[in-house]
Amino acid sequence: MFQDKALLEQKLYLVGLVFAALSIIGIALLAFTQLSVPRCEFNLLTGLYCPGCGGTRAVIAFLTGHWFKSLLYHPFVPYCITLYIVFMVRGTLAALTKKRFKYMKFRNGYIFLGIAIILIQFVVKNVLLLVYGIDMLQKRI
């Protein structure tokens, strides 16, 4: 059982490396194209934000160094990126030191916290919009 968990963490680390390589290629390709943020169909139909509204803007803001703006657009994005960075640093240390450092353990709490962040930002953005007339995504990148 213990060996299965260690193997899972190693496999997740390898998937993380592939994701990093694909992300670098994707960012390089986007650097040579015009970035446009797609409109949310749910928002167009209802006037309300969907749980994912602001995610694309948050990624673009994060990648361009506007980390606070990314947090405001969609806090799930910086949460995932931070979790990914910590996971990959710990995995790299574990791989380089022959497991003197341990891989970061996968916990269901990370998923539950992510879901909570998505739901809370969904409610807060729509309350701000409906009750106070504050449009959190009005300004485009």
C-alpha positions in Angstrom: 0.0 0.0 0.0 2.8 2.4 0.9 4.7 1.6 -2.3 1.5 2.2 -4.3 1.2 5.8 -2.9 4.9 6.5 -3.6 4.4 5.3 -7.2 1.3 7.4 -7.6 3.2 10.5 -6.5 6.1 9.7 -8.9 3.6 9.3 -11.8 1.8 12.5 -10.9 5.2 14.3 -10.9 6.0 12.9 -14.4 2.5 14.1 -15.6 3.5 17.5 -14.1 6.7 17.6 -16.1 4.7 16.9 -19.3 2.2 19.6 -18.4 5.1 22.1 -17.9 6.6 21.2 -21.3 3.2 21.6 -23.0 2.5 24.8 -21.1 5.8 26.3 -22.2 5.0 25.4 -25.8 1.5 26.8 -25.5 2.7 30.1 -24.0 5.4 30.4 -26.7 2.7 29.9 -29.4 0.4 32.4 -27.7 3.1 35.0 -27.5 3.1 35.2 -31.3 -0.7 35.4 -31.6 -3.3 38.0 -30.6 -4.8 37.0 -27.2 -8.5 37.5 -27.0 -10.7 36.5 -24.1 -13.7 34.5 -25.2 -17.1 35.6 -24.0 -19.0 33.3 -21.6 -22.2 32.0 -23.1 -23.8 31.7 -19.6 -23.0 35.3 -19.0 -24.4 36.4 -22.4 -27.6 34.5 -21.7 -28.2 35.4 -18.0 -26.1 38.4 -17.3 -24.6 36.5 -14.3 -21.2 35.0 -13.9 -20.7 31.3 -14.3 -18.4 29.5 -11.8 -15.6 29.7 -14.4 -16.0 33.3 -15.4 -12.7 35.2 -15.1 -10.5 32.0 -15.4 -9.0 32.9 -18.7 -8.3 36.5 -17.7 -6.8 35.1 -14.4 -4.4 32.9 -16.3 -3.4 35.7 -18.7 -2.9 38.1 -15.7 -0.9 35.6 -13.8 1.4 34.8 -16.8 2.0 38.5 -17.4 3.0 39.1 -13.7 -0.3 40.7 -12.5 -0.8 38.2 -9.7 -3.2 40.3 -7.6 -5.3 41.0 -10.6 -5.3 37.2 -11.3 -6.5 36.6 -7.8 -9.4 39.1 -8.3 -10.4 37.6 -11.7 -10.6 34.1 -10.4 -8.8 32.9 -7.2 -8.8 29.3 -8.2 -6.2 30.0 -10.9 -3.4 31.3 -8.5 -4.4 28.6 -6.0 -3.8 25.9 -8.7 -0.6 27.5 -10.0 0.8 27.8 -6.4 -0.1 24.2 -5.6 1.5 23.0 -8.9 4.7 25.0 -8.2 5.0 23.6 -4.6 4.2 20.1 -5.9 6.8 20.3 -8.7 9.6 21.8 -6.4 9.0 19.1 -3.8 9.0 16.4 -6.6 12.2 17.8 -8.1 13.9 17.8 -4.7 12.7 14.2 -4.1 14.0 13.1 -7.5 17.4 14.9 -7.3 18.1 13.7 -3.7 17.0 10.1 -4.3 14.0 10.7 -2.0 15.8 12.3 0.9 13.1 14.9 0.4 9.6 13.4 0.0 7.2 14.0 -2.7 4.2 16.2 -1.8 1.3 13.9 -0.8 -1.9 14.1 -2.7 -4.8 14.9 -0.4 -8.5 15.1 -1.1 -8.5 18.4 0.9 -6.8 20.1 -2.0 -9.7 19.2 -4.2 -12.3 20.2 -1.7 -10.6 23.6 -1.0 -10.5 24.2 -4.8 -14.2 23.5 -5.1 -14.9 25.8 -2.2 -12.8 28.6 -3.8 -14.8 28.2 -7.1 -18.2 28.2 -5.3 -17.3 31.1 -3.0 -16.0 33.3 -5.8 -19.1 32.4 -7.9 -21.4 33.6 -5.1 -19.4 36.7 -4.2 -19.1 37.9 -7.8 -22.8 37.5 -8.5 -23.8 39.1 -5.2 -21.5 42.1 -6.0 -23.1 42.3 -9.4 -26.8 41.9 -8.4 -26.8 43.7 -5.1 -24.1 46.4 -5.5 -23.9 46.7 -9.3 -20.1 46.0 -9.2 -19.0 44.2 -12.4 -15.8 42.4 -11.4 -14.9 41.4 -15.0 -15.8 44.7 -16.6 -12.2 45.7 -17.3 -10.6 43.5 -20.0 -7.0 42.5 -20.3 
